[in-house]
Amino acid sequence: MDNNYKRRALGKGLEELFNSEQLNFDTLEEKIIDSTPKDEIVEIDLAELRPNPYQPRKVFDEDKLKELADSIKEHGIFQPIIVKKSSIKGYEIIAGERRFKAASMAGLGKIPAIVRDFTDEEMMEIALLENLQRENLNAIEEAMAYKNLINSMNITQEQLAVKLGKSRSHITNMLGLLILPEEVKDMIVENKISMSHARVLSKINDREKIISLANKIVDENLNVRDIEDLSKNEDIEKNHKINKKKTGEFSYIENILCEKLGTKVKINNNKISISFSNVNDLNRILEILNINE
């Protein structure tokens, strides 16, 4: 992206945020608001606004929205939302969709806003940051947010972990949820199965087995240890039937490599197979192995 264009889009100093070691939404919003003269904060009709198309949050807590709406009725809106002029009609919300929804719920006709010329890439990154750092996304929304940030910023899992102040294993575990069957993802979104359950399920290769165990979790109220035991027992039976020659030593090495590389590793027929999801993930693995392209 042209640096001069990015500087114009973000405002003086803000382009540094996306190139900094750590990403912080509060810093970004604070800089935008502090650098905006009061006479540039405008009142925009709610009817002219539409959500950020890159908004990762699909489900908003109605009770929390009601609380915010009640506060807005009593005290008004202290902090303007940030928007971009739409190429089609009206404005797209960059940051502050909860305030917009609560203002609508409170019966307001207008809302204070700062208009900035963001690129689509910046819109995505800001929406993801706001939700990751301010709101509790469900596990699938969080995983999708990580995936989109990695792709949009063209960075590795390791680099994203540093920028967000998370561990690499956390990023890897969350991204692993995206390979789960859709019906299991729905169970996670609906809070029928926990993140701990989901993490165990994401380590299983057999789709039907994943679905079966997920249903057992819901129907029989199984805890994580139950699922781990069921999974291990089935794997032991399967391994005895399919490959009696596979030794415990190889399994141990697989586990070490899986932990080190943050991905699935299989050893079979004197071959080591390392799984990766995309080019960025491959680059991450090459970095860990200290292999320069």
Secondary structure by P-SEA (a helix, b strand, c coil): ccaaaaaaacccaaaaaaacccccaaaaaaaaaaacccccbbbbbccccccccccccccccaaaaaaaaaaaacccccbbbbbcccccccbbbcccaaaaaaaaaacccbbbbbbbbccaaaaaaaaaaaaaccccccaaaaaaaaaaaaaaacccaaaaaaaacccaaaaaaaaaaccccaaaaaaaaaccccaaaaaaaaacccaaaaaaaaaaaaaccccaaaaaaaaaaaaaaaaaaccccccaaaaaaaaaaaaaacbbbbbcccbbbbbbccaaaaaaaaaaacccc
